[in-house]
């Protein structure tokens, strides 16, 4: 009889790993690590809260025609 632990996504449904963030942004996972996105460490894994990622993206949106 073997037991398997639930996947991280089952335990924390609002957290995603850097591979998922990289796929959605169209960048490499190393780029995600270098970005200043807030993360939570669970075990040895960096997990990103979806709300924090959205807030991070919203804070960096540049409006067309605005000079920054």
Backbone as JSON, one array per atom type, in Angstrom:
{
  "sequence": "XXXXXXXXXXXXXXXXXXXXXXXXXXXXXXXXXXXXXXXXXXXXXXXXXXXXXXXXXXXXXXXXXXXX",
  "N": [[0.84, -1.17, 0.0], [0.75, 2.03, -1.02], [1.17, 5.45, -0.31], [0.3, 8.58, -1.6], [1.21, 11.95, -1.64], [-0.83, 14.87, -1.77], [-0.79, 17.03, -4.65], [0.94, 20.19, -4.91], [-0.68, 22.13, -6.09], [-3.19, 21.24, -5.42], [-3.24, 21.54, -2.68], [-2.78, 24.28, -2.32], [-4.63, 26.16, -4.01], [-4.55, 28.78, -5.07], [-1.94, 29.34, -5.64], [0.8, 29.33, -7.91], [3.47, 27.82, -9.84], [6.8, 28.83, -10.98], [7.12, 28.0, -13.6], [4.55, 27.99, -14.7], [3.96, 30.71, -14.58], [5.96, 31.68, -16.28], [5.2, 30.48, -18.72], [2.73, 31.77, -19.17], [3.53, 34.44, -19.4], [5.26, 34.28, -21.49], [8.02, 34.0, -21.28], [11.31, 32.9, -20.17], [11.91, 30.62, -17.42], [14.01, 31.43, -15.78], [13.97, 34.16, -16.17], [11.61, 34.84, -14.88], [12.41, 34.34, -12.27], [14.2, 36.43, -11.91], [12.61, 38.67, -12.03], [10.82, 41.04, -10.04], [8.68, 39.82, -8.63], [6.45, 39.19, -6.0], [6.75, 36.33, -3.89], [6.04, 33.13, -2.35], [7.63, 30.77, -0.31], [7.41, 27.36, -0.3], [8.38, 24.57, 1.18], [11.01, 23.76, -0.79], [10.26, 25.12, -2.98], [9.48, 27.94, -4.97], [6.56, 29.66, -4.94], [3.96, 31.44, -6.52], [1.49, 33.75, -5.72], [-1.58, 34.16, -7.31], [-3.08, 36.56, -7.23], [-1.13, 38.39, -6.37], [0.63, 38.32, -8.53], [-0.99, 39.35, -10.57], [-1.43, 41.94, -9.53], [1.2, 42.89, -9.55], [1.67, 42.91, -12.31], [-0.3, 44.78, -13.12], [0.68, 47.09, -11.93], [2.79, 47.66, -13.53], [1.93, 48.24, -16.05], [2.05, 50.09, -18.97], [0.48, 52.82, -20.23], [-0.74, 53.47, -23.5], [0.63, 56.1, -25.36], [1.36, 57.59, -23.18], [4.03, 59.17, -21.57], [6.62, 57.84, -19.78]],
  "CA": [[0.0, 0.0, 0.0], [1.54, 3.26, -1.09], [0.44, 6.7, -0.15], [0.84, 9.71, -2.33], [0.82, 13.24, -1.09], [-1.5, 15.71, -2.76], [0.05, 17.99, -5.36], [0.92, 21.54, -4.36], [-1.83, 22.86, -6.63], [-4.38, 20.8, -4.69], [-3.16, 22.1, -1.34], [-2.82, 25.74, -2.41], [-5.14, 26.4, -5.36], [-4.27, 30.13, -5.59], [-0.51, 29.47, -5.87], [1.32, 28.68, -9.12], [4.93, 27.78, -9.86], [7.42, 29.76, -11.93], [6.92, 27.5, -14.96], [3.24, 28.47, -15.15], [4.09, 32.16, -14.8], [6.79, 31.85, -17.48], [4.38, 30.15, -19.89], [1.71, 32.79, -19.41], [4.18, 35.69, -19.81], [6.05, 34.04, -22.69], [9.43, 34.2, -20.96], [11.99, 31.75, -19.57], [11.74, 30.54, -15.96], [15.06, 32.25, -15.15], [13.5, 35.54, -16.22], [10.62, 34.97, -13.8], [13.16, 34.42, -11.01], [14.84, 37.75, -11.82], [11.6, 39.72, -11.86], [10.57, 41.37, -8.62], [7.33, 39.38, -8.3], [6.42, 38.59, -4.66], [6.54, 34.88, -3.89], [6.02, 32.39, -1.09], [8.4, 29.54, -0.4], [6.81, 26.18, 0.32], [9.45, 23.59, 1.03], [12.09, 24.38, -1.57], [9.68, 25.68, -4.19], [8.93, 29.29, -5.0], [5.21, 29.68, -5.49], [3.47, 32.8, -6.72], [0.05, 33.93, -5.51], [-2.13, 34.75, -8.53], [-3.45, 37.95, -6.98], [0.1, 39.19, -6.32], [1.15, 38.41, -9.9], [-1.85, 40.3, -11.28], [-1.14, 43.28, -9.0], [2.53, 43.23, -10.05], [1.51, 43.25, -13.72], [-1.07, 46.02, -13.22], [1.53, 48.2, -11.52], [3.8, 47.89, -14.56], [1.3, 48.48, -17.34], [2.3, 51.42, -19.51], [-0.62, 53.23, -21.09], [-0.31, 53.97, -24.8], [0.63, 57.55, -25.51], [1.86, 58.27, -21.99], [5.49, 59.15, -21.46], [7.07, 57.55, -18.41]],
  "C": [[0.89, 1.24, 0.0], [0.63, 4.46, -0.95], [1.1, 7.76, -1.02], [0.33, 10.99, -1.7], [0.1, 14.04, -2.16], [-0.52, 16.68, -3.41], [-0.08, 19.36, -4.71], [-0.3, 22.31, -4.82], [-3.14, 22.46, -5.95], [-4.41, 21.39, -3.29], [-3.35, 23.62, -1.33], [-3.31, 26.14, -3.8], [-4.83, 27.79, -5.93], [-2.78, 30.37, -5.82], [-0.1, 28.72, -7.13], [2.84, 28.72, -9.08], [5.47, 28.69, -10.96], [7.26, 29.3, -13.37], [5.59, 27.99, -15.52], [3.27, 29.96, -15.43], [4.87, 32.42, -16.08], [5.99, 31.55, -18.74], [3.39, 31.25, -20.2], [2.31, 34.13, -19.86], [5.0, 35.53, -21.09], [7.53, 34.29, -22.49], [10.01, 32.92, -20.37], [11.8, 31.78, -18.05], [12.81, 31.34, -15.22], [14.67, 33.73, -15.14], [12.49, 35.79, -15.11], [11.33, 35.1, -12.46], [13.77, 35.8, -10.82], [13.85, 38.89, -11.64], [11.3, 39.89, -10.37], [9.14, 41.01, -8.22], [7.36, 38.77, -6.89], [6.1, 37.1, -4.73], [6.52, 34.34, -2.47], [6.84, 31.14, -1.29], [7.7, 28.45, 0.38], [7.79, 25.04, 0.1], [10.62, 24.27, 0.36], [11.57, 25.06, -2.83], [9.21, 27.11, -3.98], [7.56, 29.22, -5.66], [4.7, 31.12, -5.49], [1.96, 32.83, -6.54], [-0.51, 34.69, -6.72], [-2.5, 36.22, -8.36], [-2.24, 38.87, -6.95], [0.69, 39.37, -7.71], [0.33, 39.42, -10.7], [-1.59, 41.74, -10.83], [0.21, 43.77, -9.5], [2.44, 43.66, -11.51], [0.77, 44.58, -13.88], [-0.23, 47.24, -12.87], [2.55, 48.56, -12.59], [3.23, 48.11, -15.95], [1.57, 49.92, -17.76], [1.17, 51.74, -20.48], [-0.06, 53.76, -22.41], [-0.4, 55.49, -24.83], [1.11, 58.29, -24.28], [3.37, 58.12, -21.91], [5.86, 58.91, -20.01], [8.55, 57.34, -18.4]]
}
